[in-house]
Amino acid sequence: MIAGHFGLAAAIKWRERQAPLWALMLATVWLDIIFVPLFLTGVETIQPVPGTHGGYGAVIIRADYTHSLVGALGISAIFGGLTAVWWGRRTGFVLGAVVFSHWLLDLVVHRADMPILPGGHGTLPRLGLGLWRFPNAAMSAELALVIAGAWLYWRAARETAASVPSLRGKANLAGLLVLVFGVTVLVVDVLG
């Protein structure tokens, strides 16, 4: 779902022009960035779905801290608060919300492997709607996010460049690069 996260970040740039695109892209994968050291130390894990050989969406992710509902809310608030120092309250709030959007998008695709409380404590159910069980539907949804995000980003770039004719070509190139980047990330994710 990485490409879909990037697509959403590009779409948000359309409305929140003061937020740097690189910061939106970083925010949208921040939960996964924190997941990496926890995965490398065995605190959080990835396991293939029984009966499969891995591949796109064929995993159960035990990201019990970074991808718990309460953990994601906390990480989002910290990220938003820290970025508000540099870019102001509104951009900090937007970036914090983009961090949390990662959890919301993951909720759609993950199997029921996302806990509510950090560490999976308590007897609360694990969440996940499981779109990954249907790889073609998941890929289609992700591709739609990439295309919509690239299109909205391109529109924003064109509107910004409208008053400076020499920037129109660069705006077109920027929109194309966002699309190519998103599709490339999706292809790499699907091919594993």
C-alpha positions in Angstrom: 0.0 0.0 0.0 3.0 2.3 -0.1 2.1 3.7 -3.5 -1.4 4.4 -2.3 0.0 6.4 0.6 2.2 8.4 -1.7 -0.9 9.0 -4.0 -2.8 10.4 -1.0 0.1 12.7 -0.1 0.2 14.1 -3.6 -3.6 14.6 -3.5 -3.4 16.5 -0.2 -0.8 18.8 -1.8 -3.6 20.0 -4.1 -5.4 21.6 -1.1 -2.5 22.3 1.2 0.0 24.1 -1.0 2.0 25.5 1.9 3.0 22.0 2.9 6.2 20.7 1.1 5.5 17.6 -1.0 8.5 15.9 0.4 7.1 16.4 3.9 3.7 15.1 2.9 5.4 12.0 1.4 7.5 11.5 4.5 4.5 11.9 6.8 2.4 9.4 4.9 5.0 6.6 5.4 6.2 7.7 8.9 4.6 4.8 10.6 6.5 2.4 8.3 9.7 4.3 8.9 9.4 3.8 12.6 8.4 0.2 11.9 11.7 -0.7 10.2 14.0 -0.5 13.3 11.3 -2.3 15.4 11.1 -5.0 12.7 14.9 -5.3 12.5 15.1 -5.9 16.3 12.2 -8.4 16.2 9.8 -6.2 18.2 7.4 -6.1 15.3 7.2 -8.8 12.7 5.9 -9.8 9.2 4.7 -13.4 8.6 3.4 -14.9 5.3 -0.3 -15.8 5.3 -0.5 -19.5 5.9 -0.9 -21.4 2.6 0.7 -18.6 0.5 4.3 -17.9 -0.6 4.2 -14.2 0.3 3.8 -11.6 -2.4 1.6 -8.5 -2.6 -0.6 -8.3 0.4 0.0 -12.0 1.4 1.4 -11.1 4.8 0.3 -10.7 8.4 2.0 -7.7 9.9 2.4 -7.6 13.7 3.2 -4.0 14.0 1.7 -3.8 17.5 3.2 -0.5 18.4 3.5 1.6 15.2 0.2 0.4 13.7 -2.0 0.1 16.8 -4.8 2.7 16.8 -3.6 4.4 19.9 0.1 4.2 18.9 -0.6 5.7 15.5 -2.6 8.5 17.1 0.4 9.2 19.4 3.0 9.1 16.7 0.8 11.4 14.5 0.4 13.9 17.3 4.1 14.0 18.0 5.0 14.4 14.3 2.4 17.1 13.8 3.6 19.0 16.9 7.2 18.8 15.9 6.6 19.9 12.3 4.3 22.8 13.6 7.5 24.3 15.0 8.9 24.8 11.5 5.9 25.3 9.3 3.2 26.6 11.7 0.2 25.2 13.4 -1.9 24.5 10.3 0.8 22.7 8.4 1.7 20.7 11.5 -1.9 19.7 11.9 -2.1 18.6 8.3 1.2 16.6 8.5 0.0 14.9 11.7 -3.3 14.0 10.0 -1.3 12.7 7.0 0.7 10.4 9.3 -2.6 9.1 10.7 -4.0 8.6 7.2 -1.5 5.8 6.9 -3.3 3.9 9.6 -6.7 4.6 8.0 -5.6 3.3 4.5 -3.9 0.3 6.1 -7.2 -0.5 7.9 -8.8 -1.0 4.5 -6.1 -3.4 3.2 -4.7 -5.2 6.2 -6.2 -8.5 7.5 -7.3 -8.2 11.1 -3.8 -7.7 12.4 -3.9 -4.1 13.6 -4.4 -3.8 17.4 -6.2 -1.0 19.1 -3.7 -0.6 22.0 0.1 -0.5 21.7 1.6 -4.0 22.2 -1.7 -5.6 21.4 -2.6 -5.5 25.1 -6.0 -6.4 26.4 -8.7 -8.5 24.8 -9.7 -6.0 22.2 -10.2 -7.2 18.7 -7.5 -6.6 16.0 -8.7 -4.5 13.1 -8.4 -4.8 9.3 -10.9 -5.0 6.5 -8.7 -7.4 4.5 -8.7 -6.0 0.9 -5.4 -7.7 0.4 -7.3 -11.0 0.3 -8.3 -9.7 -3.2 -5.0 -8.7 -4.8 -6.5 -7.4 -8.0 -9.0 -5.2 -6.1 -6.3 -3.9 -3.8 -4.0 -3.1 -6.7 -6.8 -1.3 -8.5 -7.6 0.8 -5.4 -4.0 1.6 -4.9 -3.5 2.5 -8.6 -6.6 4.7 -8.4 -5.1 6.6 -5.4 -1.8 7.1 -7.4 -3.6 8.4 -10.5 -5.9 10.7 -8.6 -3.1 12.0 -6.4 -0.9 12.6 -9.5 -3.7 14.4 -11.3 -4.6 16.6 -8.3 -0.9 17.4 -7.8 -0.5 18.2 -11.5 -3.6 20.5 -11.3 -2.1 22.3 -8.3 1.2 22.7 -10.0 -0.5 24.1 -13.1 -2.6 26.6 -11.1 0.5 27.7 -9.2 2.5 28.1 -12.5 -0.4 29.9 -14.3 1.0 33.3 -13.5 4.5 32.4 -14.6 4.5 31.0 -18.1 8.0 29.7 -17.9 6.9 27.4 -15.1 4.1 25.6 -17.1 6.4 23.0 -18.6 7.9 22.3 -15.2 4.5 21.9 -13.7 3.6 19.3 -16.4 6.9 17.5 -15.8 6.3 17.6 -12.0 2.9 16.0 -12.4 4.3 13.3 -14.7 7.1 12.6 -12.3 4.7 12.1 -9.4 2.6 9.7 -11.6 5.7 7.7 -12.7 7.0 7.6 -9.1 3.7 6.3 -7.8 3.3 3.6 -10.5 6.9 2.5 -10.1 6.5 2.1 -6.3 3.3 0.1 -7.0 5.0 -2.2 -9.5 7.9 -2.8 -7.2 5.5 -3.6 -4.3 3.4 -6.0 -6.4 6.4 -7.8 -7.9 7.9 -8.0 -4.4 
